[in-house]
Amino acid sequence: MVGDVVGDPGLEVLERQLPLLIKEKSVDFAIVNGENAAGGFGLTSPLLERILAAGADVVTGGNHIWEKREFWPGLDAEQRVIRPMNYPVEAGSPGRGWILLEKPSPWGAGNEAPLIPWVAVNLQGREFMSTLDCPFRSFDAFEARLAAQNAEEKSFTGKPLILVDFHAESTREKEALAYYLDGRVTVLAGTHTHIQTADERLLPLGSAYITDLGMTGTQDGVIGMDRKICINRARNQVLYRMEVAAATEGKTAVQGIVVEIDYETAKPLSIERFSLH
């Protein structure tokens, strides 16, 4: 799972590093948060294609996924991009909050390889952010729908591997949701703050967790943005328009985690944090 891709520097380092990481770690499924790919705010169809071409299986979003209005139809049309599930769908929010993708197991051969049911889920926090539907109750409802759908349609066999991108500001809210979902999901990883945390661990009931994956982009700014503008915003309390920081040689990085998973039990065996410059 890869943290928020920020602007052109993030896209470029992702395109260089993600294919190498996938090969080196024998990655079977990759999730990339792309909500900041378009100049730091939003996503477009051409940029989505670049992220998928780099090796992402699913691209997740967050509060900035809505910034490019011209991309809203893409949230419905593009199958492998999801936005936070707890936006109120009754209001007509485009897109979907989760996706089920089956991929052949690396341990089989040809048509005999069993299919692994990967489920990517996107949620957004509420503390210090916009008021949305409760992420706790939203996941409960999703879990019930997934079970009912599989019972009716036999959508998959075996235990689903549920990977959650929780896009939230509050570390307290992230940890609370992680413990609430412990044993019910394979991985819960936080995004949004752009600062990678050093608390990756396996929780008591068997879920892998990290408070924030970090950021994919230039490390020579403030959360990937121009540091002079950020300083002026903080000092003057004037909301100057943010701009992506220029890439500095040796200062761009891809940040995230690699989780080793037992496919039969859908339980993680290990979690490893990375920051590839």
C-alpha positions in Angstrom: 0.0 0.0 0.0 1.4 3.4 -1.1 0.8 6.7 0.5 -0.7 9.8 -1.2 0.9 10.6 -4.6 1.5 14.4 -4.7 1.8 16.1 -8.1 4.3 15.4 -10.8 7.2 14.6 -8.5 5.1 11.9 -6.9 3.9 10.5 -10.2 7.5 10.4 -11.5 9.0 8.7 -8.5 6.1 6.2 -8.4 6.7 5.3 -12.0 10.4 4.7 -11.3 10.1 2.9 -8.0 6.8 1.0 -7.8 7.6 -1.5 -10.6 11.0 -2.3 -8.9 9.3 -2.7 -5.6 6.6 -5.0 -7.0 9.4 -7.2 -8.6 11.7 -7.2 -5.5 9.0 -8.0 -3.0 6.9 -10.3 -5.3 3.9 -8.1 -4.7 0.6 -9.7 -5.7 -1.7 -6.7 -5.1 -0.9 -3.0 -4.8 -3.1 -0.1 -3.6 -2.0 3.5 -4.3 -3.7 6.6 -2.9 -4.0 9.1 -5.8 -6.2 11.9 -4.5 -3.4 14.5 -4.7 -1.9 13.4 -8.1 -3.3 16.4 -10.1 -1.1 19.3 -9.0 -1.6 18.3 -5.3 -5.4 18.4 -5.5 -7.6 15.8 -7.2 -7.2 13.2 -9.9 -7.7 13.0 -13.7 -8.2 10.1 -16.0 -4.8 10.4 -17.7 -3.1 10.5 -14.3 -5.1 7.5 -13.1 -3.9 5.6 -16.1 -0.3 6.4 -15.2 -0.8 5.2 -11.7 -2.4 1.9 -12.9 0.3 1.5 -15.5 3.0 1.8 -12.8 1.5 -1.3 -11.2 -1.4 -0.3 -9.0 -4.3 -2.7 -8.9 -6.6 -0.1 -7.2 -6.3 3.7 -6.7 -8.0 5.1 -3.5 -9.1 8.7 -2.8 -10.0 11.0 0.0 -11.4 14.5 0.6 -9.5 15.9 -2.4 -10.9 13.3 -4.9 -13.7 15.7 -5.7 -11.4 18.6 -6.7 -11.4 18.0 -10.5 -15.1 18.1 -11.4 -14.4 16.9 -14.9 -13.2 13.6 -13.3 -16.5 12.9 -11.5 -17.9 10.8 -14.4 -14.6 8.8 -14.1 -15.5 7.8 -10.6 -18.4 6.0 -12.0 -16.8 4.8 -15.3 -13.3 3.7 -14.0 -13.6 0.4 -12.2 -10.3 0.5 -10.4 -10.6 3.8 -8.6 -12.6 4.2 -5.4 -13.5 7.1 -3.1 -14.4 7.1 0.6 -17.4 4.8 1.2 -19.0 7.0 3.8 -20.0 9.9 1.6 -23.8 9.9 1.5 -24.8 8.0 -1.6 -28.4 9.2 -1.3 -27.2 12.6 -2.2 -25.9 11.3 -5.6 -22.2 11.1 -4.8 -20.5 9.5 -7.8 -18.3 6.5 -7.6 -18.0 3.5 -5.3 -16.3 3.0 -1.9 -15.0 -0.5 -2.3 -14.2 -3.0 -5.0 -13.7 -6.8 -5.2 -11.0 -8.0 -7.5 -10.0 -11.7 -7.9 -6.5 -12.5 -9.0 -4.9 -15.9 -9.5 -2.8 -17.2 -6.6 0.9 -17.1 -7.3 1.1 -20.7 -6.0 -1.0 -22.2 -8.8 -0.4 -22.7 -12.5 -2.6 -21.7 -15.4 -6.3 -22.3 -15.0 -5.7 -24.4 -11.9 -4.5 -21.4 -9.9 -7.1 -20.6 -7.2 -8.5 -17.0 -7.4 -7.7 -14.8 -4.4 -10.6 -12.4 -3.5 -9.0 -9.0 -2.8 -11.3 -6.3 -1.4 -10.2 -2.7 -1.3 -12.1 -0.4 0.9 -11.8 3.4 1.2 -13.1 5.3 4.3 -12.7 8.9 5.5 -12.5 10.2 9.0 -14.6 12.8 10.6 -12.5 14.3 13.4 -11.1 17.7 12.2 -12.6 17.0 8.8 -15.9 17.4 7.0 -19.0 15.8 8.6 -19.7 12.5 6.9 -21.5 9.3 7.7 -19.9 7.3 10.5 -17.0 5.3 9.2 -17.6 2.6 11.9 -21.2 2.1 10.9 -20.4 2.4 7.2 -18.0 -0.5 7.5 -20.5 -2.6 9.4 -23.1 -2.1 6.7 -20.5 -2.9 4.0 -19.5 -6.1 5.7 -23.1 -7.2 5.9 -23.6 -6.4 2.2 -20.4 -8.3 1.2 -21.5 -11.4 3.0 -25.1 -11.2 1.6 -23.8 -10.6 -1.9 -21.5 -13.6 -1.7 -24.2 -15.8 -0.2 -26.5 -14.9 -3.1 -24.2 -14.7 -6.0 -21.2 -16.8 -4.9 -19.0 -13.9 -5.9 -15.9 -15.5 -4.4 -14.6 -18.6 -2.6 -12.4 -18.6 0.5 -11.8 -15.7 2.9 -11.7 -12.2 1.4 -8.5 -10.2 2.0 -9.9 -6.8 3.0 -7.5 -3.9 2.7 -8.7 -0.6 4.1 -7.4 2.9 3.3 -8.7 5.1 6.1 -8.2 8.7 5.0 -8.3 10.6 8.3 -6.6 13.5 10.2 -7.0 12.2 13.7 -4.5 9.6 14.9 -7.0 8.7 17.7 -9.8 8.0 15.2 -7.4 5.9 13.1 -6.3 3.7 16.0 -9.9 3.4 17.3 -11.2 2.2 13.9 -8.2 -0.2 13.6 -9.0 -1.8 16.9 -12.8 -1.9 16.1 -12.0 -3.8 12.8 -9.2 -5.9 14.3 -9.7 -9.5 13.1 -12.3 -8.4 10.6 -9.9 -6.9 8.0 -6.5 -8.0 6.8 -4.9 -4.5 6.8 -6.0 -1.0 7.9 -3.6 1.8 6.8 -4.1 5.5 7.4 -3.5 8.2 4.8 -4.1 12.0 4.5 -1.4 13.5 6.8 1.5 12.8 4.4 3.8 12.1 7.3 4.8 8.5 7.6 4.4 7.1 11.1 6.6 4.5 12.7 3.9 2.4 14.5 3.4 -0.4 12.0 2.3 -3.5 13.8 0.1 -6.6 14.0 -2.9 -6.0 16.2 -4.1 -8.6 18.8 -6.8 -10.3 16.7 -4.7 -10.4 13.6 -5.0 -7.2 11.5 -2.0 -5.3 10.2 -2.0 -1.5 11.0 -0.1 1.7 10.5 -1.4 5.2 11.4 -0.1 6.8 8.1 1.5 5.4 5.1 3.3 8.7 4.4 3.6 10.4 1.0 4.8 9.8 -2.5 6.5 12.9 -3.7 9.1 15.5 -2.9 10.4 15.3 0.7 11.9 18.8 0.4 8.7 20.7 1.1 5.9 20.7 3.6 3.7 17.6 3.1 4.8 17.8 -0.6 3.8 21.4 -1.1 6.0 24.5 -1.5 7.4 25.3 1.9 7.5 29.1 1.5 3.8 29.2 0.8 3.1 26.9 3.7 5.2 29.1 6.0 3.4 32.2 4.9 0.0 30.5 5.3 0.9 29.6 8.9 2.5 33.0 9.8 -0.1 35.2 8.2 -3.2 33.0 8.4 -4.0 33.9 4.8 -5.1 31.0 2.6 -2.6 31.5 -0.2 -3.1 28.9 -2.9 -0.9 25.8 -2.3 1.5 24.6 -5.0 3.4 21.4 -5.2 7.1 21.8 -4.2 9.6 21.4 -6.9 11.4 18.1 -7.1 15.0 18.2 -5.7 17.5 15.5 -6.7 17.6 12.7 -4.2 14.6 14.2 -2.2 11.7 12.4 -3.7 10.4 9.2 -2.2 7.7 6.5 -2.4 6.4 5.7 1.1 4.1 2.9 2.3 4.0 -0.7 3.6 4.4 -4.2 2.4 2.3 -6.8 4.2 2.9 -10.6 3.9 -0.5 -12.4 4.1 -1.6 -16.0 4.6 -4.1 -16.4 1.8 -5.9 -19.3 3.4 -6.7 -17.4 6.7 -6.6 -13.9 5.2 -4.4 -13.0 8.2 -1.2 -10.9 7.9 2.1 -12.5 8.8 4.2 -9.4 8.8 4.1 -5.7 8.0 7.1 -3.7 6.8 7.3 0.1 6.3 9.4 1.5 3.4 10.6 4.9 2.2 12.3 4.5 -1.2 14.2 7.6 -2.3 
